Amino acid sequence: MIAHPMRRKLFLAVITSVMFAAPSAFADDISNERPPKTELEKGKAAYLAHCAACHQPNGKGLAGAFPPLAKSDFLKPPYTDVIESILKGKSGPLTVNGKEYNNVMPPMQHISNEEVVSVVNYVVNTLSLI
């Protein structure tokens, strides 16, 4: 959880700089024999562990239940809305790509700041291109 305002500003600055990094070559499968090495591999691993159950491994969500992250109009720079949704959760009506969703996303306060950065980086640089 980001409590201190300076820590939050630093965190958002780091997120913003990572978001604009060019995506590198990315393997489809992450081997269980080695830990993830690239930022996108870390992001994919964290996404699959924390997000894919609802938003699906391909990021397309579940119609009427969980909004898509792939090609989502919700994901736009500076990504503060998505970061706050991850850290604080979200509930109530939400329109994504012209479709309304009204469900609850619990706060993911158990995820480290590094994992949040990695997940958003992965989603923006891979799933948003699908």
Summary of the structure (lengths in Angstrom):
residues: 130
radius of gyration: 14.3
end to end distance: 30.3
largest distance: 41.9
contacts: 342
relative contact order: 0.21
helix: 43%
strand: 12%
